[in-house]
Amino acid sequence: MKALILLISLLGSLCQASDWATDYEAILLKSKALSKPVLIDFYADWCGPCKAMDKMTLPDEKVVTQLENYLLVKVDIDKYPK
């Protein structure tokens, strides 16, 4: 579990915002069709650590390389609290 949390944190900083989808349902359908795992970044605009991860972690080349193995989706917890 700790490794998964660390991986999610690392992934957030390596990816550019344009690499992340925002339609959760569409990504789930695509995941099933491609048999590819989904990585979900739950965030909030007011979240300082979320912003730090986007700025410092997700752009890292090692993280970007690992993220290529996933379909990426960002979910704003203020817009979609469930």
PyMOL commands that set and color helices and strands:
alter all, ss='L'
color gray80, all
select helices_A, chain A and resi 2-14+17-19+24-34+48-57+61-67
alter helices_A, ss='H'
color red, helices_A
select strands_A, chain A and resi 38-43+71-76
alter strands_A, ss='S'
color yellow, strands_A
deselect
rebuild
show_as cartoon
